[in-house]
Amino acid sequence: MSPKSWLRGFHAGPDPSTRPVRLVCLPHAGGSAGYFVPLSAQLVGVAQVLAVQYPGRQDRWHEPAIDDLHELAEHVVAVLEPVRREGPLALFGHSMGALVAYEVARRLEPARLYVSACPAPSRGVEATKEIRDDAGLLADLRTLGGTDPGLLTDPEMLELLLPALRADYHAVRTYQWRPGSEPSCPLRVLTGSRDARTPPHAVRDWKRHTTGECRFHEYEGGHFYLTEHTRRTADLLAADLAQAVH
C-alpha cells in the first residue's frame, strides 16, 4: 500500500536529515486531508505535517469508502509503517479521526497521541438522537458546524459527498472498543468548551486509554473549535513536540 495515495503534505517540513517529527493528522467524519492545511501552515519549521486522505472523497472519490473503523485503522497502520522509520511519529485525530488515531497508536506506539473533540473510546458515541437517513445525517452536520452550508444544499455536491458521509457515520456508530493493550505514549486530549458531543465525564475517561501521562486542554468553542483556535493549538503542539524529541 503506497503512502502517496493516503498521505498529503501541504508545506515544506524541516530538513529531512534532522529526522523531524512526522505529525500525521486524521480528519473527522465527512472530512478530508485539506481540513489541516491551516494547522500545517502554523507548524512549518516545527514538524513535517501529513494528513490522511480517506478513500471516497476529493481526489479519492472513485474509491469505495470504508465503513468499519477498525478496518480503516488497519489501512492507516500499513501506510505509516514505513513513515515511522523516517523519524519520530505523532498522531493528531479530530472527532472520528481521534478514534482512528487511537486505534493506530495501539498498534504503532507513536511518540505522542493528540485526540480532539471526541469522547473516550470506552464510552462509545453519545448521540442525542438516532440518525436513520440522509436527512438526519445532513441535519447532524448542520448542528455540528464546520461544513460549508452551501455544500449541504447542492444536489451535485451531495451526490459526491454522501457515500463517504454514510460510510463515516456508520463507522463511528458501530465502533466498539476492544479491551487490550493501551498506548504508552503521552496523551493530550483537546476539546471545545461548548461541544455537546464531548461532555466532561466522557472526556475524562481518556485517561484510561494510555499508560503514560494524560493532559487535558479546553478551548472556547464548539465541535470545530480548531478552526477558531488554530494558532493556539499549533503553539501547544509545537511546545509538546519539542519535548517529545528531546
Backbone bond lengths (Angstrom), bond angles and torsions (degrees), N, CA, C in turn:
res aa  C-N    CA-C-N  psi(-1)  N-CA   C-N-CA  omega(-1)  CA-C   N-CA-C  phi
1 M - - - 1.452 - - 1.531 109.49 -
2 S 1.310 116.86 125.22 1.459 120.88 -175.13 1.528 111.84 -84.63
3 P 1.360 117.12 127.19 1.458 119.04 174.90 1.525 113.04 -57.99
4 K 1.355 116.64 -27.22 1.463 119.49 -176.52 1.519 112.55 -62.01
5 S 1.334 117.65 -31.42 1.453 119.41 -179.16 1.524 112.31 -78.61
6 W 1.330 117.13 -18.31 1.453 121.49 -175.98 1.519 114.00 -107.27
7 L 1.314 118.70 -27.80 1.461 121.76 -171.31 1.518 111.78 -110.02
8 R 1.336 115.84 139.63 1.451 121.91 177.87 1.531 109.07 -124.01
9 G 1.324 115.48 133.50 1.457 121.13 173.34 1.514 108.69 -116.27
10 F 1.321 117.30 140.16 1.464 121.14 -172.82 1.527 113.52 -114.48
11 H 1.320 116.82 -20.86 1.461 120.47 -177.69 1.529 108.98 -140.72
12 A 1.314 115.07 154.45 1.459 119.62 176.89 1.529 109.73 -64.25
13 G 1.307 115.78 137.24 1.453 120.40 179.03 1.517 111.29 -95.63
14 P 1.319 117.58 -176.54 1.465 121.25 175.56 1.527 111.15 -61.35
15 D 1.304 116.56 167.84 1.462 123.10 179.26 1.531 109.52 -52.98
16 P 1.340 118.24 119.94 1.470 120.24 -177.99 1.526 113.57 -58.00
17 S 1.344 116.31 -27.48 1.470 118.85 -178.77 1.522 112.11 -66.19
18 T 1.333 116.83 -17.43 1.460 120.79 178.45 1.529 112.29 -85.67
19 R 1.335 116.93 -0.26 1.460 122.75 -177.33 1.531 111.11 51.25
20 P 1.325 116.57 60.64 1.469 119.88 -177.95 1.530 111.80 -68.16
21 V 1.315 115.41 162.24 1.465 120.72 174.40 1.522 109.40 -62.79
22 R 1.329 116.12 136.19 1.459 122.05 169.46 1.525 106.60 -97.97
23 L 1.318 117.29 112.71 1.459 121.76 176.41 1.522 107.56 -97.55
24 V 1.323 115.92 109.52 1.457 121.46 -177.06 1.523 108.71 -99.79
25 C 1.334 116.68 121.88 1.460 122.90 -174.91 1.530 110.27 -105.71
26 L 1.318 116.00 136.20 1.460 121.90 -177.76 1.534 109.25 -119.84
27 P 1.336 117.24 122.84 1.470 120.47 -172.07 1.522 114.64 -80.17
28 H 1.320 113.63 172.05 1.456 124.93 -178.83 1.529 111.31 -77.06
29 A 1.326 116.30 173.32 1.464 121.61 176.78 1.524 109.68 -60.07
30 G 1.319 115.91 128.58 1.457 120.84 -177.11 1.509 113.63 80.72
31 G 1.321 117.15 -4.71 1.460 121.34 -176.73 1.516 112.44 -89.26
32 S 1.307 114.66 171.64 1.461 121.35 -179.68 1.520 109.58 -134.89
33 A 1.315 115.47 171.66 1.465 120.93 -178.75 1.525 111.51 -57.33
34 G 1.328 117.03 -33.74 1.458 121.09 -176.46 1.510 114.61 -61.40
35 Y 1.326 118.52 -17.30 1.463 120.85 178.28 1.523 111.38 -58.28
36 F 1.341 116.15 -26.43 1.465 119.89 -174.06 1.530 113.69 -96.66
37 V 1.331 117.78 9.31 1.462 119.94 177.56 1.528 111.96 -56.87
38 P 1.351 119.44 -48.37 1.476 118.80 -179.97 1.530 113.04 -60.97
39 L 1.323 116.97 -40.01 1.464 119.73 179.07 1.516 110.49 -65.60
40 S 1.328 116.61 -41.47 1.460 120.83 177.44 1.524 111.05 -58.71
41 A 1.332 116.33 -42.52 1.468 120.64 -179.09 1.521 111.52 -61.78
42 Q 1.323 116.38 -33.98 1.461 120.13 -178.78 1.528 112.65 -78.14
43 L 1.316 117.21 -14.84 1.469 120.73 -176.67 1.523 113.31 -108.95
44 V 1.332 116.19 13.55 1.467 119.73 175.76 1.530 109.01 -58.13
45 G 1.299 116.80 130.49 1.453 121.20 -178.92 1.510 113.88 89.86
46 V 1.342 116.52 -13.13 1.467 121.12 -179.14 1.524 111.00 -99.67
47 A 1.331 115.82 -46.00 1.468 121.07 -176.53 1.516 109.43 -151.92
48 Q 1.303 115.95 160.80 1.455 120.92 169.97 1.519 106.86 -86.43
49 V 1.327 116.74 105.65 1.459 121.16 -176.99 1.523 109.65 -88.95
50 L 1.315 115.31 126.33 1.458 122.83 177.03 1.524 107.89 -124.93
51 A 1.307 117.66 142.44 1.458 121.22 179.13 1.518 109.20 -121.71
52 V 1.316 116.11 140.64 1.461 121.77 -179.24 1.529 109.23 -82.39
53 Q 1.316 115.33 130.99 1.462 121.78 172.69 1.527 107.22 -103.83
54 Y 1.328 116.22 105.80 1.456 119.74 178.75 1.534 109.90 -67.52
55 P 1.332 117.78 153.90 1.468 119.70 174.86 1.529 111.44 -63.62
56 G 1.326 115.77 153.11 1.462 120.68 173.27 1.508 115.64 92.49
57 R 1.360 117.83 10.97 1.471 119.90 -179.77 1.530 110.79 -146.25
58 Q 1.325 114.12 153.49 1.461 122.93 179.19 1.532 110.83 46.78
59 D 1.328 118.53 -122.92 1.459 119.53 -176.08 1.526 113.49 -71.32
60 R 1.336 117.51 -3.72 1.465 121.37 175.74 1.538 111.31 -114.21
61 W 1.327 116.38 21.96 1.462 120.80 -174.80 1.531 112.29 -61.20
62 H 1.338 117.27 -26.76 1.457 120.91 -176.88 1.530 113.04 -79.17
63 E 1.348 117.48 -8.04 1.457 121.34 179.57 1.532 110.30 -93.77
64 P 1.318 118.16 145.49 1.466 119.99 178.93 1.530 111.03 -63.04
65 A 1.323 116.13 133.13 1.457 120.09 175.04 1.524 109.51 -71.52
66 I 1.315 116.67 152.40 1.469 122.56 -178.13 1.519 108.59 -99.05
67 D 1.335 117.19 123.47 1.468 120.44 -174.80 1.522 113.17 -105.43
68 D 1.319 118.05 17.45 1.462 122.84 176.19 1.525 108.29 -126.39
69 L 1.318 115.76 121.20 1.462 119.02 -172.59 1.525 112.42 -68.03
70 H 1.314 117.52 -36.62 1.462 119.51 178.25 1.527 110.86 -65.49
71 E 1.327 116.42 -39.57 1.461 119.68 177.06 1.522 110.72 -64.40
72 L 1.345 116.71 -42.45 1.454 120.84 178.33 1.529 110.46 -59.53
73 A 1.331 116.47 -43.17 1.464 120.38 179.08 1.523 111.63 -61.95
74 E 1.319 117.56 -38.84 1.459 120.35 179.39 1.526 111.28 -63.42
75 H 1.319 116.61 -39.21 1.460 119.67 176.68 1.530 110.50 -62.83
76 V 1.331 116.61 -43.53 1.460 120.05 -179.12 1.528 110.49 -65.04
77 V 1.319 117.25 -38.69 1.469 120.86 176.68 1.525 110.25 -58.00
78 A 1.316 116.76 -46.31 1.462 120.71 -179.51 1.522 111.42 -61.78
79 V 1.325 116.42 -37.80 1.463 121.15 179.29 1.526 111.21 -68.14
80 L 1.328 116.74 -37.58 1.471 120.45 -173.47 1.524 114.08 -87.14
81 E 1.315 118.00 -11.93 1.472 120.07 179.41 1.531 111.47 -53.00
82 P 1.343 119.55 -50.45 1.473 118.04 178.85 1.520 113.00 -71.97
83 V 1.328 117.32 -28.74 1.465 120.84 -177.81 1.523 111.02 -65.44
84 R 1.318 116.26 -39.36 1.473 118.36 -175.63 1.530 112.44 -71.04
85 R 1.325 116.81 -13.83 1.462 118.92 176.30 1.524 112.10 -79.13
86 E 1.341 115.81 -9.75 1.465 120.29 -177.64 1.527 112.97 -90.96
87 G 1.321 117.28 -7.57 1.457 120.93 -178.94 1.515 110.06 157.32
88 P 1.338 117.52 178.27 1.470 120.37 -179.64 1.529 111.17 -57.55
89 L 1.329 115.54 142.83 1.457 122.03 -178.37 1.522 109.82 -115.97
90 A 1.330 116.50 132.90 1.465 122.45 173.05 1.526 108.00 -127.33
91 L 1.327 116.08 150.74 1.457 121.48 -177.60 1.529 110.08 -122.49
92 F 1.333 115.74 136.28 1.462 121.72 175.42 1.525 107.45 -129.59
93 G 1.330 116.99 118.10 1.454 120.41 179.49 1.508 111.40 -122.62
94 H 1.330 116.33 135.67 1.463 121.06 179.40 1.524 109.32 -109.91
95 S 1.340 116.77 126.55 1.464 123.72 177.05 1.535 109.59 57.97
96 M 1.317 120.19 -119.84 1.463 120.35 177.09 1.520 110.63 -53.51
97 G 1.319 116.47 -38.10 1.454 120.91 -179.97 1.518 113.01 -60.45
98 A 1.353 116.92 -26.40 1.460 119.83 177.49 1.521 110.86 -66.89
99 L 1.335 116.64 -39.70 1.462 119.74 177.62 1.528 110.74 -66.84
100 V 1.338 116.80 -40.84 1.461 119.95 177.57 1.524 109.81 -62.99
101 A 1.338 116.49 -45.87 1.464 120.44 -179.90 1.522 111.40 -60.00
102 Y 1.323 116.23 -41.50 1.463 120.46 178.71 1.526 111.32 -61.70
103 E 1.335 117.10 -46.71 1.459 119.92 -179.65 1.531 111.16 -64.98
104 V 1.331 116.59 -35.47 1.467 120.00 176.33 1.527 109.72 -66.66
105 A 1.328 116.56 -41.37 1.463 120.72 -178.88 1.530 111.82 -63.65
106 R 1.305 117.20 -31.26 1.468 120.26 177.77 1.528 111.22 -63.97
107 R 1.325 116.12 -24.87 1.458 120.90 -176.33 1.527 112.95 -100.30
108 L 1.341 116.87 -31.86 1.472 119.97 -172.65 1.524 114.34 -107.57
109 E 1.311 118.41 -17.51 1.459 122.80 -179.42 1.525 112.64 53.23
110 P 1.335 117.24 74.97 1.470 120.63 179.96 1.522 111.81 -74.90
111 A 1.324 115.45 174.47 1.460 120.58 177.00 1.526 111.43 -73.90
112 R 1.336 117.11 -31.06 1.463 123.47 178.37 1.521 109.44 -147.62
113 L 1.329 115.17 148.44 1.464 121.68 173.54 1.521 108.17 -127.78
114 Y 1.330 116.12 121.43 1.465 122.79 177.18 1.520 108.08 -113.45
115 V 1.339 116.54 122.87 1.462 120.78 179.01 1.520 108.14 -119.19
116 S 1.330 116.00 133.93 1.454 121.63 -170.09 1.528 110.55 -129.24
117 A 1.330 116.13 133.42 1.471 122.87 171.68 1.520 112.35 54.98
118 C 1.329 116.14 50.06 1.470 119.30 -176.65 1.531 110.42 -152.58
119 P 1.324 117.53 133.83 1.461 119.72 172.89 1.522 110.84 -65.13
120 A 1.314 116.14 161.36 1.462 120.64 177.66 1.523 110.36 -60.32
121 P 1.333 118.25 143.79 1.467 121.80 -177.04 1.523 113.75 -54.15
122 S 1.324 117.08 -39.12 1.459 120.20 -177.38 1.525 112.73 -72.89
123 R 1.343 117.52 -11.91 1.462 120.48 178.67 1.521 111.75 -83.12
124 G 1.328 117.00 -25.28 1.455 119.87 -174.11 1.517 110.21 76.61
125 V 1.326 116.16 177.12 1.456 121.62 -178.84 1.520 109.16 -84.55
126 E 1.326 116.21 126.36 1.457 120.84 179.11 1.518 108.85 -100.04
127 A 1.315 116.77 94.25 1.460 122.00 -177.49 1.516 110.35 -97.03
128 T 1.324 115.73 143.20 1.456 119.74 178.32 1.520 110.96 -78.34
129 K 1.317 117.46 -23.11 1.457 121.01 178.05 1.521 109.04 -155.07
130 E 1.306 114.79 154.27 1.457 119.96 179.13 1.520 109.96 -78.63
131 I 1.324 116.05 136.96 1.461 121.08 178.61 1.527 107.65 -96.53
132 R 1.333 115.88 116.38 1.457 120.74 -172.69 1.520 113.58 -103.11
133 D 1.341 117.86 -22.29 1.460 119.42 -173.68 1.522 109.67 -152.11
134 D 1.332 115.94 -178.24 1.461 120.49 -177.70 1.527 111.63 -62.77
135 A 1.333 116.72 -36.06 1.466 119.84 179.59 1.525 110.48 -61.61
136 G 1.329 116.17 -41.69 1.459 119.70 178.23 1.512 111.90 -67.61
137 L 1.309 116.46 -37.13 1.459 121.42 178.26 1.528 110.70 -62.51
138 L 1.323 116.21 -47.03 1.460 120.52 -179.38 1.527 111.13 -67.09
139 A 1.332 116.41 -36.84 1.463 119.76 177.43 1.528 110.40 -63.12
140 D 1.321 116.44 -37.87 1.457 120.46 178.91 1.525 110.43 -65.85
141 L 1.322 117.15 -40.83 1.460 120.56 177.77 1.523 111.07 -61.23
142 R 1.336 116.26 -41.22 1.471 119.51 179.36 1.525 110.76 -63.58
143 T 1.331 116.04 -38.00 1.467 120.41 179.61 1.521 111.33 -64.36
144 L 1.320 116.27 -40.68 1.465 120.86 -177.76 1.514 112.49 -71.92
145 G 1.339 116.96 -29.46 1.465 119.86 -172.80 1.519 108.97 75.16
146 G 1.314 116.51 -175.90 1.458 120.22 177.58 1.513 114.24 88.06
147 T 1.341 117.79 -8.07 1.460 121.65 178.12 1.513 109.13 -119.61
148 D 1.318 116.77 133.55 1.458 121.26 178.56 1.526 109.18 -55.98
149 P 1.349 118.65 117.64 1.471 120.31 -178.69 1.521 113.13 -56.29
150 G 1.336 117.00 -30.12 1.452 120.13 179.84 1.510 112.63 -62.40
151 L 1.338 116.65 -33.34 1.465 120.38 179.49 1.525 111.20 -66.26
152 L 1.327 116.18 -30.18 1.452 120.18 -174.38 1.523 113.05 -82.68
153 T 1.339 116.49 -3.23 1.464 120.20 178.28 1.520 111.92 -120.68
154 D 1.318 117.05 1.85 1.462 121.75 -179.47 1.532 108.78 -94.76
155 P 1.352 118.45 111.22 1.474 120.67 -175.96 1.530 113.48 -57.04
156 E 1.330 117.81 -39.05 1.462 119.79 -178.75 1.525 111.10 -68.63
157 M 1.332 116.25 -40.59 1.462 118.80 178.34 1.522 111.12 -68.00
158 L 1.331 116.53 -38.81 1.461 119.46 179.64 1.522 111.43 -62.98
159 E 1.312 116.49 -34.46 1.462 119.95 178.45 1.527 110.76 -60.73
160 L 1.345 116.06 -33.85 1.460 120.51 178.10 1.522 112.05 -82.18
161 L 1.340 116.95 -35.46 1.453 121.44 -172.79 1.522 113.83 -81.56
162 L 1.328 117.16 -36.72 1.464 120.17 -169.17 1.530 114.68 -62.29
163 P 1.327 120.60 -40.06 1.472 117.55 179.72 1.534 113.06 -57.13
164 A 1.325 116.78 -44.02 1.462 119.65 179.00 1.527 111.17 -69.11
165 L 1.336 117.03 -38.71 1.458 120.18 178.40 1.521 111.27 -62.24
166 R 1.325 115.86 -44.60 1.467 119.21 179.30 1.535 110.47 -60.06
167 A 1.331 115.28 -44.36 1.466 119.62 -178.97 1.523 111.09 -64.01
168 D 1.319 116.83 -44.34 1.465 120.53 -177.99 1.526 111.17 -64.28
169 Y 1.329 116.52 -46.64 1.468 119.85 -179.69 1.526 110.42 -63.38
170 H 1.319 117.01 -38.91 1.465 119.58 176.85 1.522 110.19 -63.81
171 A 1.319 117.51 -42.22 1.465 121.20 179.98 1.520 111.49 -60.05
172 V 1.331 116.62 -42.45 1.467 120.62 -179.24 1.516 111.07 -70.61
173 R 1.328 116.92 -46.04 1.467 121.08 -175.88 1.525 112.29 -66.38
174 T 1.320 117.30 -28.94 1.469 120.13 -177.28 1.528 112.79 -99.85
175 Y 1.327 116.93 0.21 1.460 119.99 -179.41 1.523 110.53 -63.39
176 Q 1.318 115.72 132.12 1.460 122.32 175.78 1.523 108.77 -124.97
177 W 1.318 114.77 121.79 1.460 118.77 176.46 1.528 109.56 -66.85
178 R 1.327 115.74 136.57 1.452 121.46 -179.89 1.530 109.69 -112.37
179 P 1.316 118.91 121.16 1.469 120.18 178.45 1.521 110.65 -55.68
180 G 1.305 115.28 145.88 1.458 120.59 -179.96 1.507 110.10 165.51
181 S 1.306 116.33 -163.53 1.464 120.13 -178.64 1.527 110.32 -65.22
182 E 1.314 115.06 145.46 1.457 121.43 178.66 1.531 109.66 -110.60
183 P 1.335 117.74 154.90 1.465 119.68 177.00 1.535 111.00 -58.67
184 S 1.303 116.02 146.71 1.468 120.08 177.23 1.519 112.00 -101.76
185 C 1.333 116.21 -3.91 1.462 120.01 -178.70 1.533 110.64 -75.16
186 P 1.339 117.73 158.17 1.459 119.94 172.72 1.527 110.73 -57.58
187 L 1.326 115.50 141.42 1.462 122.73 -178.13 1.524 109.41 -118.67
188 R 1.325 116.10 131.93 1.463 121.93 176.70 1.529 107.98 -118.42
189 V 1.328 116.46 126.55 1.460 122.35 -176.57 1.523 108.53 -111.86
190 L 1.333 116.93 119.25 1.460 122.78 -176.42 1.526 109.39 -114.35
191 T 1.339 116.45 134.14 1.461 120.36 -178.86 1.524 110.53 -142.25
192 G 1.334 115.05 161.97 1.462 122.24 172.13 1.518 109.36 -96.96
193 S 1.318 116.38 139.47 1.468 120.60 -174.72 1.519 113.50 -65.67
194 R 1.337 117.58 -23.03 1.464 121.88 -178.60 1.529 112.62 -112.78
195 D 1.309 116.10 23.04 1.460 120.63 -179.92 1.524 109.33 -88.68
196 A 1.340 116.34 108.21 1.466 120.32 -178.78 1.520 112.45 -66.35
197 R 1.326 117.36 -18.45 1.469 120.52 -179.17 1.532 112.37 -79.32
198 T 1.306 116.87 -11.48 1.465 118.87 -177.73 1.530 110.17 -125.95
199 P 1.328 117.59 66.90 1.472 119.68 176.43 1.521 110.23 -62.98
200 P 1.326 117.02 150.58 1.468 120.63 -174.27 1.522 114.24 -51.92
201 H 1.339 118.09 -42.12 1.470 119.35 -176.80 1.524 111.66 -65.70
202 A 1.337 117.11 -30.96 1.468 120.08 -179.78 1.514 111.43 -79.27
203 V 1.324 116.75 -27.52 1.460 121.08 -179.72 1.532 110.78 -79.33
204 R 1.324 116.26 -40.28 1.467 119.62 -177.01 1.521 112.55 -58.43
205 D 1.319 116.57 -29.74 1.461 119.27 -177.09 1.525 113.73 -70.06
206 W 1.332 117.63 -5.54 1.468 118.76 173.77 1.531 111.14 -59.11
207 K 1.333 116.79 -27.47 1.469 118.80 -178.31 1.519 112.14 -62.95
208 R 1.334 116.29 -17.07 1.460 120.41 176.71 1.527 112.07 -77.15
209 H 1.337 116.07 -10.67 1.464 119.56 -170.18 1.523 113.65 -110.29
210 T 1.310 115.66 28.70 1.457 121.54 168.35 1.517 107.73 -153.59
211 T 1.308 116.10 146.37 1.454 119.64 172.50 1.526 110.03 -93.30
212 G 1.328 115.64 0.74 1.459 121.26 178.03 1.523 111.48 -101.33
213 E 1.301 115.31 -161.92 1.459 121.81 -178.52 1.526 110.32 -74.60
214 C 1.329 117.10 141.45 1.460 121.94 178.63 1.527 109.43 -127.42
215 R 1.331 116.14 127.61 1.469 121.44 177.90 1.524 109.38 -126.51
216 F 1.348 114.76 149.43 1.457 121.22 -178.29 1.528 109.92 -116.54
217 H 1.329 115.15 139.25 1.467 121.34 -179.12 1.521 108.59 -135.10
218 E 1.329 116.25 124.77 1.467 121.14 -178.64 1.526 109.81 -115.31
219 Y 1.337 115.10 138.11 1.454 122.48 179.14 1.521 109.43 -121.53
220 E 1.299 116.92 147.76 1.457 121.13 175.68 1.527 108.82 -65.16
221 G 1.329 116.13 125.48 1.460 118.80 179.00 1.506 112.30 143.06
222 G 1.325 115.48 -178.50 1.451 122.27 -177.67 1.510 112.55 -99.76
223 H 1.333 115.59 -148.13 1.458 120.88 -174.78 1.527 112.09 -62.16
224 F 1.329 116.57 -31.05 1.462 120.42 179.14 1.534 110.84 -108.79
225 Y 1.328 115.80 43.88 1.466 121.91 176.16 1.524 110.93 -52.74
226 L 1.339 116.89 -30.28 1.466 121.78 -174.99 1.527 111.69 -59.51
227 T 1.326 116.39 -33.02 1.464 120.09 179.05 1.519 110.86 -62.05
228 E 1.328 116.50 -38.71 1.469 121.45 -178.35 1.524 112.33 -83.53
229 H 1.314 117.18 -24.73 1.471 120.21 -172.30 1.530 111.55 -123.18
230 T 1.329 115.90 41.85 1.463 119.70 179.83 1.525 111.29 -61.12
231 R 1.321 116.48 -45.18 1.458 120.26 -177.90 1.527 111.66 -62.50
232 R 1.318 116.85 -46.20 1.468 120.46 -179.48 1.532 110.83 -65.01
233 T 1.316 116.19 -40.57 1.463 119.50 178.07 1.522 110.57 -64.43
234 A 1.321 116.52 -42.35 1.464 120.38 178.71 1.529 111.11 -62.69
235 D 1.320 117.52 -38.45 1.466 120.60 177.92 1.530 110.89 -62.25
236 L 1.332 115.95 -42.32 1.460 120.16 177.55 1.523 110.55 -61.87
237 L 1.324 116.31 -46.66 1.461 120.35 -178.78 1.522 111.43 -63.62
238 A 1.333 116.30 -43.19 1.462 119.82 -178.21 1.527 111.16 -60.18
239 A 1.333 116.77 -46.33 1.456 120.41 -179.18 1.530 110.89 -66.08
240 D 1.325 115.85 -40.34 1.455 119.76 -176.91 1.526 112.12 -72.70
241 L 1.324 116.42 -39.18 1.464 119.77 178.97 1.523 111.33 -66.92
242 A 1.328 116.39 -32.44 1.461 119.46 177.21 1.526 110.50 -61.32
243 Q 1.332 116.70 -37.87 1.468 120.52 177.30 1.515 111.28 -70.19
244 A 1.337 116.17 -30.54 1.466 120.60 -175.59 1.519 112.48 -66.64
245 V 1.319 117.07 -25.97 1.468 119.69 -174.70 1.525 112.49 -108.94
246 H 1.314 117.13 9.07 1.465 120.17 177.93 1.512 111.27 -122.03
